[in-house]
Amino acid sequence: MIKSVIAASAAAVAFAPAAALAGPYVNVESNSGFTGGDYSSTLLETHLGYESTLSDKTSWYIQGGPAIDFPDDAGSTTELSGKVGLGVQATERLSVYGEVAAATTNEMEFDNLAANVKAGVKYSF
């Protein structure tokens, strides 16, 4: 199953129109959790993504792929995860961004997705 997801993602990028080839990327991200100094788990996300602009001040991205969960008290499991985000350059020094992320939680079943929403502002000096 995982191999077919990776192959399908790679094929989608490979056979996309030429203009779309300007923004593909690979993103590998590791997030570890701790509670009171005790390790709980690490999620290793290995995503294939695409980013582009909507205007001279607005950009977006979408990425997804396998996510391997390494909990402290059990063996690893492989899930699927993805993210979509948007960034806006509000002024020369101020940008605003947002992201929605989701992942399967039970052996790649989509009936109970874990979701997160992130939003922020960035001021550059």
ZAKOLRO-712319 format. One record per atom (N, C-alpha, C): residue number from 1; residue in one letter; atom name; x, y, z. Coordinates in pm, whole numbers, plus 50000, padded with zeros to 5 digits. Each point is the difference from the previous one (the first is absolute). Layout:
{NUM, A, CA, {X, Y, Z}}
...
This chain:
{1, M, N, {50082, 49880, 50000}}
{1, M, CA, {49918, 50120, 50000}}
{1, M, C, {50086, 50126, 50000}}
{2, I, N, {50099, 50007, 50088}}
{2, I, CA, {50086, 50117, 50008}}
{2, I, C, {50074, 50021, 49869}}
{3, K, N, {50051, 49892, 49940}}
{3, K, CA, {50072, 50013, 49875}}
{3, K, C, {49910, 50056, 49891}}
{4, S, N, {49875, 49960, 49998}}
{4, S, CA, {49909, 50050, 49897}}
{4, S, C, {49968, 50148, 50022}}
{5, V, N, {49991, 50045, 50125}}
{5, V, CA, {49976, 50142, 50029}}
{5, V, C, {50120, 50082, 49954}}
{6, I, N, {50120, 49955, 50030}}
{6, I, CA, {50120, 50073, 49960}}
{6, I, C, {50011, 50002, 49847}}
{7, A, N, {49975, 49887, 49937}}
{7, A, CA, {50007, 49994, 49854}}
{7, A, C, {49896, 50091, 49936}}
{8, A, N, {49880, 50002, 50052}}
{8, A, CA, {49895, 50085, 49945}}
{8, A, C, {50035, 50148, 50017}}
{9, S, N, {50056, 50036, 50116}}
{9, S, CA, {50041, 50139, 50024}}
{9, S, C, {50110, 50041, 49904}}
{10, A, N, {50099, 49913, 49981}}
{10, A, CA, {50110, 50030, 49909}}
{10, A, C, {49949, 50013, 49856}}
{11, A, N, {49909, 49912, 49961}}
{11, A, CA, {49945, 50005, 49865}}
{11, A, C, {49920, 50128, 49978}}
{12, A, N, {49926, 50044, 50099}}
{12, A, CA, {49922, 50122, 49987}}
{12, A, C, {50090, 50120, 49973}}
{13, V, N, {50113, 50006, 50069}}
{13, V, CA, {50094, 50109, 49977}}
{13, V, C, {50068, 49984, 49865}}
{14, A, N, {50041, 49879, 49966}}
{14, A, CA, {50074, 49975, 49876}}
{14, A, C, {49917, 50031, 49876}}
{15, F, N, {49870, 49974, 50004}}
{15, F, CA, {49916, 50019, 49884}}
{15, F, C, {49917, 50128, 50006}}
{16, A, N, {50033, 50089, 50094}}
{16, A, CA, {49930, 50128, 50010}}
{16, A, C, {50043, 50090, 49885}}
{17, P, N, {49921, 50102, 49966}}
{17, P, CA, {50040, 50092, 49895}}
{17, P, C, {50134, 50066, 50034}}
{18, A, N, {50073, 50046, 49898}}
{18, A, CA, {50134, 50055, 50020}}
{18, A, C, {50001, 50115, 50100}}
{19, A, N, {49899, 50085, 50002}}
{19, A, CA, {49998, 50112, 50094}}
{19, A, C, {49994, 49952, 50144}}
{20, A, N, {49938, 49886, 50024}}
{20, A, CA, {49987, 49949, 50136}}
{20, A, C, {50130, 49944, 50053}}
{21, L, N, {50097, 49971, 49913}}
{21, L, CA, {50126, 49944, 50045}}
{21, L, C, {50089, 50101, 50069}}
{22, A, N, {49960, 50126, 50004}}
{22, A, CA, {50080, 50102, 50066}}
{22, A, C, {49998, 49987, 50152}}
{23, G, N, {49902, 49934, 50058}}
{23, G, CA, {49987, 50002, 50144}}
{23, G, C, {49998, 49869, 50075}}
{24, P, N, {50035, 49885, 49942}}
{24, P, CA, {49999, 49877, 50081}}
{24, P, C, {50118, 49998, 50097}}
{25, Y, N, {49980, 49932, 50113}}
{25, Y, CA, {50105, 49987, 50100}}
{25, Y, C, {49976, 49877, 50085}}
{26, V, N, {50102, 49965, 50077}}
{26, V, CA, {49991, 49892, 50099}}
{26, V, C, {50022, 50064, 50137}}
{27, N, N, {49919, 49963, 50097}}
{27, N, CA, {50013, 50053, 50135}}
{27, N, C, {50000, 49882, 50098}}
{28, V, N, {50108, 49985, 50075}}
{28, V, CA, {50009, 49898, 50104}}
{28, V, C, {50004, 50074, 50132}}
{29, E, N, {49905, 49966, 50089}}
{29, E, CA, {49987, 50073, 50126}}
{29, E, C, {49981, 49901, 50114}}
{30, S, N, {50070, 50023, 50110}}
{30, S, CA, {49989, 49915, 50118}}
{30, S, C, {49947, 50084, 50116}}
{31, N, N, {49893, 49953, 50063}}
{31, N, CA, {49941, 50067, 50116}}
{31, N, C, {49996, 49903, 50117}}
{32, S, N, {50068, 50034, 50108}}
{32, S, CA, {50003, 49915, 50120}}
{32, S, C, {49919, 50065, 50111}}
{33, G, N, {49930, 49917, 50077}}
{33, G, CA, {49918, 50051, 50110}}
{33, G, C, {50053, 49956, 50135}}
{34, F, N, {49991, 50092, 50095}}
{34, F, CA, {50043, 49976, 50138}}
{34, F, C, {49893, 50054, 50094}}
{35, T, N, {49978, 49930, 50110}}
{35, T, CA, {49909, 50045, 50105}}
{35, T, C, {50077, 49998, 50131}}
{36, G, N, {50021, 50117, 50057}}
{36, G, CA, {50073, 50007, 50127}}
{36, G, C, {50141, 49941, 49990}}
{37, G, N, {50064, 50012, 49886}}
{37, G, CA, {50133, 49945, 49981}}
{37, G, C, {50002, 49855, 49956}}
{38, D, N, {49885, 49934, 49996}}
{38, D, CA, {49993, 49860, 49956}}
{38, D, C, {49966, 49995, 49851}}
{39, Y, N, {50079, 49925, 49925}}
{39, Y, CA, {49978, 49983, 49857}}
{39, Y, C, {49871, 49921, 49978}}
{40, S, N, {49917, 50046, 49904}}
{40, S, CA, {49878, 49926, 49969}}
{40, S, C, {50005, 49938, 49860}}
{41, S, N, {50041, 50079, 49896}}
{41, S, CA, {50007, 49944, 49866}}
{41, S, C, {50070, 50097, 49905}}
{42, T, N, {50033, 49946, 49882}}
{42, T, CA, {50054, 50080, 49890}}
{42, T, C, {49921, 49965, 49875}}
{43, L, N, {49961, 50102, 49926}}
{43, L, CA, {49934, 49982, 49872}}
{43, L, C, {50094, 50047, 49892}}
{44, L, N, {50039, 49911, 49909}}
{44, L, CA, {50088, 50032, 49888}}
{44, L, C, {49916, 50008, 49873}}
{45, E, N, {49980, 50122, 49950}}
{45, E, CA, {49921, 50022, 49880}}
{45, E, C, {50092, 50011, 49879}}
{46, T, N, {49969, 49926, 49896}}
{46, T, CA, {50078, 50004, 49875}}
{46, T, C, {49905, 50039, 49888}}
{47, H, N, {50000, 50128, 49967}}
{47, H, CA, {49901, 50055, 49909}}
{47, H, C, {50057, 50039, 49865}}
{48, L, N, {49917, 49983, 49898}}
{48, L, CA, {50022, 50056, 49869}}
{48, L, C, {49903, 50116, 49989}}
{49, G, N, {50049, 50116, 49955}}
{49, G, CA, {49912, 50116, 49999}}
{49, G, C, {50014, 50085, 49876}}
{50, Y, N, {49915, 50099, 49993}}
{50, Y, CA, {50001, 50097, 49892}}
{50, Y, C, {49967, 50136, 50059}}
{51, E, N, {50077, 50102, 49959}}
{51, E, CA, {49972, 50136, 50045}}
{51, E, C, {49997, 50094, 49881}}
{52, S, N, {49922, 50107, 50013}}
{52, S, CA, {49986, 50095, 49891}}
{52, S, C, {49950, 50133, 50056}}
{53, T, N, {49986, 50097, 49912}}
{53, T, CA, {49946, 50129, 50041}}
{53, T, C, {49861, 50019, 49941}}
{54, L, N, {49919, 50075, 50073}}
{54, L, CA, {49869, 50040, 49950}}
{54, L, C, {50005, 50142, 49946}}
{55, S, N, {50092, 50080, 50058}}
{55, S, CA, {50022, 50137, 49956}}
{55, S, C, {50142, 50038, 50045}}
{56, D, N, {50037, 50125, 49979}}
{56, D, CA, {50134, 50042, 50042}}
{56, D, C, {50015, 50005, 50152}}
{57, K, N, {49890, 49993, 50075}}
{57, K, CA, {50007, 50004, 50147}}
{57, K, C, {49944, 49876, 50069}}
{58, T, N, {49949, 49905, 49923}}
{58, T, CA, {49935, 49882, 50058}}
{58, T, C, {50059, 49872, 49943}}
{59, S, N, {50035, 49907, 50089}}
{59, S, CA, {50051, 49870, 49956}}
{59, S, C, {49924, 49889, 50073}}
{60, W, N, {50007, 49880, 49944}}
{60, W, CA, {49932, 49884, 50059}}
{60, W, C, {50085, 49876, 49979}}
{61, Y, N, {49969, 49897, 50076}}
{61, Y, CA, {50066, 49870, 49983}}
{61, Y, C, {49907, 49889, 50042}}
{62, I, N, {50029, 49881, 49947}}
{62, I, CA, {49930, 49879, 50041}}
{62, I, C, {50104, 49887, 50000}}
{63, Q, N, {49995, 49916, 50101}}
{63, Q, CA, {50095, 49890, 50009}}
{63, Q, C, {49937, 49882, 50071}}
{64, G, N, {50051, 49881, 49973}}
{64, G, CA, {49947, 49881, 50066}}
{64, G, C, {50085, 49878, 49974}}
{65, G, N, {49979, 49898, 50081}}
{65, G, CA, {50072, 49875, 49985}}
{65, G, C, {49996, 49918, 50127}}
{66, P, N, {50087, 49901, 50008}}
{66, P, CA, {50003, 49913, 50117}}
{66, P, C, {50053, 50073, 50124}}
{67, A, N, {49948, 49960, 50114}}
{67, A, CA, {50046, 50052, 50129}}
{67, A, C, {50020, 49879, 50092}}
{68, I, N, {50120, 49985, 50051}}
{68, I, CA, {50031, 49886, 50086}}
{68, I, C, {49999, 50047, 50145}}
{69, D, N, {49918, 49934, 50080}}
{69, D, CA, {49986, 50034, 50143}}
{69, D, C, {50086, 49904, 50081}}
{70, F, N, {50086, 50056, 50085}}
{70, F, CA, {50086, 49923, 50088}}
{70, F, C, {49962, 50029, 50145}}
{71, P, N, {49897, 49932, 50054}}
{71, P, CA, {49961, 50024, 50139}}
{71, P, C, {50099, 49937, 50097}}
{72, D, N, {50003, 50053, 50121}}
{72, D, CA, {50093, 49952, 50102}}
{72, D, C, {49969, 49858, 50044}}
{73, D, N, {49872, 49965, 50005}}
{73, D, CA, {49960, 49873, 50062}}
{73, D, C, {49956, 49892, 49901}}
{74, A, N, {50025, 50019, 49869}}
{74, A, CA, {49953, 49901, 49902}}
{74, A, C, {50087, 50007, 49875}}
{75, G, N, {49974, 49910, 49907}}
{75, G, CA, {50071, 50000, 49873}}
{75, G, C, {49952, 50112, 49911}}
{76, S, N, {50075, 50028, 49895}}
{76, S, CA, {49964, 50108, 49909}}
{76, S, C, {49882, 49960, 49912}}
{77, T, N, {49926, 50101, 49956}}
{77, T, CA, {49889, 49982, 49907}}
{77, T, C, {50014, 50103, 49889}}
{78, T, N, {49949, 49966, 49882}}
{78, T, CA, {50004, 50093, 49887}}
{78, T, C, {49860, 50051, 49973}}
{79, E, N, {49988, 50130, 49991}}
{79, E, CA, {49874, 50067, 49971}}
{79, E, C, {50020, 50088, 49877}}
{80, L, N, {49898, 50073, 49962}}
{80, L, CA, {50008, 50098, 49893}}
{80, L, C, {49974, 50138, 50058}}
{81, S, N, {50073, 50099, 49954}}
{81, S, CA, {49978, 50136, 50049}}
{81, S, C, {50013, 50099, 49886}}
{82, G, N, {49941, 50117, 50020}}
{82, G, CA, {50007, 50104, 49899}}
{82, G, C, {49978, 50137, 50060}}
{83, K, N, {50042, 50102, 49927}}
{83, K, CA, {49987, 50138, 50046}}
{83, K, C, {49967, 50088, 49880}}
{84, V, N, {49926, 50106, 50026}}
{84, V, CA, {49976, 50103, 49901}}
{84, V, C, {50015, 50134, 50072}}
{85, G, N, {50066, 50095, 49935}}
{85, G, CA, {50025, 50127, 50066}}
{85, G, C, {49995, 50117, 49904}}
{86, L, N, {49992, 50119, 50060}}
{86, L, CA, {49988, 50125, 49926}}
{86, L, C, {50082, 50105, 50072}}
{87, G, N, {50070, 50084, 49926}}
{87, G, CA, {50075, 50111, 50057}}
{87, G, C, {49969, 50128, 49925}}
{88, V, N, {49989, 50111, 50074}}
{88, V, CA, {49970, 50129, 49941}}
{88, V, C, {50100, 50103, 50052}}
{89, Q, N, {50064, 50071, 49910}}
{89, Q, CA, {50091, 50108, 50037}}
{89, Q, C, {49913, 50124, 50017}}
{90, A, N, {49962, 50032, 50125}}
{90, A, CA, {49908, 50111, 50027}}
{90, A, C, {50066, 50135, 49976}}
{91, T, N, {50123, 50015, 50048}}
{91, T, CA, {50080, 50121, 49976}}
{91, T, C, {50142, 49954, 49967}}
{92, E, N, {50089, 50095, 49981}}
{92, E, CA, {50139, 49964, 49970}}
{92, E, C, {50063, 49917, 50112}}
{93, R, N, {49959, 50023, 50125}}
{93, R, CA, {50061, 49932, 50114}}
{93, R, C, {49908, 49900, 50071}}
{94, L, N, {49873, 49999, 49966}}
{94, L, CA, {49903, 49917, 50071}}
{94, L, C, {49936, 49898, 49905}}
{95, S, N, {50007, 49872, 50039}}
{95, S, CA, {49932, 49895, 49924}}
{95, S, C, {49907, 49922, 50093}}
{96, V, N, {49897, 49943, 49942}}
{96, V, CA, {49900, 49922, 50072}}
{96, V, C, {49996, 49862, 49935}}
{97, Y, N, {49988, 49894, 50081}}
{97, Y, CA, {49998, 49865, 49943}}
{97, Y, C, {49902, 49911, 50075}}
{98, G, N, {49959, 49895, 49933}}
{98, G, CA, {49911, 49901, 50060}}
{98, G, C, {50024, 49864, 49938}}
{99, E, N, {49971, 49896, 50078}}
{99, E, CA, {50020, 49863, 49953}}
{99, E, C, {49895, 49909, 50063}}
{100, V, N, {49949, 49906, 49921}}
{100, V, CA, {49913, 49895, 50049}}
{100, V, C, {50071, 49869, 49972}}
{101, A, N, {50014, 49916, 50102}}
{101, A, CA, {50067, 49871, 49986}}
{101, A, C, {49907, 49890, 50048}}
{102, A, N, {50010, 49883, 49939}}
{102, A, CA, {49919, 49885, 50041}}
{102, A, C, {50081, 49873, 49981}}
{103, A, N, {49970, 49899, 50083}}
{103, A, CA, {50067, 49871, 49991}}
{103, A, C, {49904, 49890, 50041}}
{104, T, N, {50017, 49884, 49938}}
{104, T, CA, {49923, 49884, 50043}}
{104, T, C, {50053, 49956, 50136}}
{105, T, N, {49917, 49931, 50075}}
{105, T, CA, {50040, 49960, 50135}}
{105, T, C, {49985, 49851, 50025}}
{106, N, N, {49947, 49928, 49904}}
{106, N, CA, {49976, 49859, 50021}}
{106, N, C, {50029, 49921, 49873}}
{107, E, N, {50127, 49972, 49977}}
{107, E, CA, {50042, 49920, 49885}}
{107, E, C, {49943, 50051, 49868}}
{108, M, N, {50018, 50128, 49977}}
{108, M, CA, {49963, 50068, 49875}}
{108, M, C, {49851, 49998, 49971}}
{109, E, N, {49917, 49997, 50101}}
{109, E, CA, {49855, 50011, 49981}}
{109, E, C, {49962, 50147, 50014}}
{110, F, N, {49914, 50047, 49911}}
{110, F, CA, {49965, 50141, 49998}}
{110, F, C, {49875, 50035, 50082}}
{111, D, N, {49948, 49905, 50076}}
{111, D, CA, {49878, 50026, 50076}}
{111, D, C, {50025, 50079, 50128}}
{112, N, N, {50124, 50010, 50046}}
{112, N, CA, {50030, 50071, 50124}}
{112, N, C, {50132, 50076, 49983}}
{113, L, N, {49997, 50109, 49922}}
{113, L, CA, {50119, 50079, 49975}}
{113, L, C, {50035, 50088, 50120}}
{114, A, N, {50129, 50013, 50027}}
{114, A, CA, {50048, 50099, 50097}}
{114, A, C, {50030, 50126, 49920}}
{115, A, N, {49948, 50114, 50043}}
{115, A, CA, {50020, 50125, 49925}}
{115, A, C, {50056, 50108, 50090}}
{116, N, N, {50080, 50089, 49940}}
{116, N, CA, {50057, 50114, 50070}}
{116, N, C, {49988, 50123, 49911}}
{117, V, N, {49984, 50115, 50063}}
{117, V, CA, {49996, 50126, 49930}}
{117, V, C, {50106, 50091, 50061}}
{118, K, N, {50078, 50065, 49914}}
{118, K, CA, {50105, 50091, 50047}}
{118, K, C, {49982, 50132, 49928}}
{119, A, N, {50015, 50111, 50073}}
{119, A, CA, {49993, 50134, 49941}}
{119, A, C, {50101, 50088, 50072}}
{120, G, N, {50054, 50097, 49928}}
{120, G, CA, {50096, 50088, 50064}}
{120, G, C, {50031, 50122, 49917}}
{121, V, N, {50075, 50088, 50062}}
{121, V, CA, {50052, 50119, 49933}}
{121, V, C, {50151, 50004, 50021}}
{122, K, N, {50069, 50053, 49902}}
{122, K, CA, {50146, 50010, 50008}}
{122, K, C, {50038, 50144, 49966}}
{123, Y, N, {50076, 50063, 50091}}
{123, Y, CA, {50048, 50135, 49976}}
{123, Y, C, {50152, 49995, 49981}}
{124, S, N, {50049, 50051, 49890}}
{124, S, CA, {50143, 50001, 49971}}
{124, S, C, {50058, 50139, 50026}}
{125, F, N, {50112, 50004, 50066}}
{125, F, CA, {50066, 50127, 50033}}
{125, F, C, {50093, 50046, 49891}}
